[in-house]
């Protein structure tokens, strides 16, 4: 099981465009419905920063196959004040956040 978090900050005035691109990714994800993949995106309180969290079984990344995701990443450098930083996540505990850990105590 692989869990990742990506965090970045877009330039002022580009948060809405970024959210539109993210929503397009989710539309394609819902259509493709890849197995053993979970994904969430959150805007932070500053209105410009975003966090994406992904969980996948194995190394395969179904996002890479989606045209909407390809469009999202194609312009990310131009949209960002702070570029994306990817971090691996090791779970200490969670409650109903990930399907594989539902109800587990940490």
SEDREN-168681 format. One record per residue (C-alpha): residue number from 1; x, y, z. Coordinates in Angstrom, 1 decimal, decimal comma. Example, Ala and Ser with C-alpha at 12.3 -4.5 7.8 and 13.67 -1.06 7.14 Angstrom:
# residues 2
   mikol       xx       yy       zz
       1     12,3     -4,5      7,8
       2     13,7     -1,1      7,1
***
This chain:
# residues 106
   mikol       xx       yy       zz
       1      0,0      0,0      0,0
       2      1,4      3,4     -1,0
       3      0,2      6,7      0,3
       4      1,3     10,1     -0,9
       5      0,5     13,7     -0,1
       6      1,2     16,5     -2,6
       7      1,1     20,1     -1,5
       8      1,5     23,3     -3,6
       9      0,4     26,9     -3,7
      10     -1,0     28,6     -6,8
      11     -0,6     32,2     -7,8
      12     -3,2     34,7     -6,7
      13     -6,2     34,6     -9,1
      14     -5,6     31,0    -10,2
      15     -7,2     29,0     -7,4
      16    -10,5     28,8     -9,3
      17     -8,9     27,6    -12,5
      18     -6,9     25,1    -10,5
      19    -10,1     23,8     -8,9
      20    -11,7     23,5    -12,3
      21     -8,8     21,3    -13,5
      22     -9,0     19,2    -10,4
      23    -12,8     18,7    -10,8
      24    -12,2     17,5    -14,4
      25     -9,8     14,9    -13,0
      26    -12,5     13,7    -10,6
      27    -15,1     13,4    -13,4
      28    -12,7     11,1    -15,3
      29    -11,8      9,2    -12,2
      30    -15,5      8,5    -11,5
      31    -15,9      7,3    -15,0
      32    -12,8      5,1    -15,0
      33    -13,4      3,9    -11,4
      34     -9,9      2,4    -10,9
      35     -9,7     -0,5     -8,4
      36     -7,6     -0,1     -5,3
      37     -7,1      3,6     -5,7
      38     -8,3      6,4     -3,4
      39     -7,8     10,1     -3,9
      40     -8,8     13,3     -2,3
      41     -8,0     17,0     -2,8
      42     -8,4     19,8     -0,3
      43     -8,0     23,6     -0,6
      44     -6,4     25,1      2,5
      45     -7,6     28,1      4,4
      46     -5,3     30,5      2,7
      47     -7,4     30,0     -0,5
      48     -4,2     29,4     -2,6
      49     -2,7     26,2     -1,2
      50     -3,9     22,7     -2,1
      51     -3,3     19,2     -0,7
      52     -3,8     16,0     -2,6
      53     -3,8     12,7     -0,8
      54     -3,6      9,4     -2,7
      55     -3,6      5,8     -1,7
      56     -2,9      3,0     -4,1
      57     -2,2     -0,7     -3,9
      58      1,1     -1,2     -5,7
      59      3,1      1,2     -7,8
      60      0,5      1,8    -10,6
      61     -0,8      5,3    -10,8
      62     -4,1      5,4    -12,6
      63     -4,1      9,2    -12,6
      64     -1,3      9,3    -15,2
      65     -3,6      7,6    -17,8
      66     -6,3     10,3    -17,5
      67     -6,3     13,1    -20,1
      68     -7,7     15,5    -17,5
      69     -4,8     14,7    -15,1
      70     -2,3     15,2    -18,0
      71     -3,9     18,6    -18,6
      72     -3,7     19,4    -14,9
      73      0,0     18,6    -14,6
      74      0,9     20,2    -18,0
      75      0,3     23,7    -16,6
      76      1,1     23,3    -12,9
      77      4,4     25,1    -13,0
      78      2,8     28,2    -14,6
      79      0,0     28,1    -12,0
      80      2,2     27,8     -8,9
      81      4,0     30,2     -6,6
      82      5,2     27,2     -4,6
      83      5,7     24,1     -6,8
      84      4,3     20,7     -5,8
      85      6,1     18,8     -3,1
      86      5,4     15,1     -2,8
      87      5,7     13,3      0,5
      88      5,2      9,7      1,4
      89      2,7      9,1      4,2
      90      3,2      6,4      6,9
      91      0,0      6,0      9,0
      92      0,2      6,2     12,7
      93     -3,5      5,9     13,0
      94     -6,7      6,9     11,3
      95    -10,4      6,6     11,7
      96    -12,5      5,9      8,5
      97    -10,2      8,0      6,4
      98     -8,8      5,2      4,2
      99    -10,9      2,2      3,3
     100     -8,2     -0,2      4,4
     101     -8,0      1,3      7,9
     102    -11,7      1,8      8,7
     103    -12,3      1,3     12,3
     104     -8,6      0,6     13,2
     105     -7,1      2,2     16,2
     106     -3,7      3,8     15,8
***
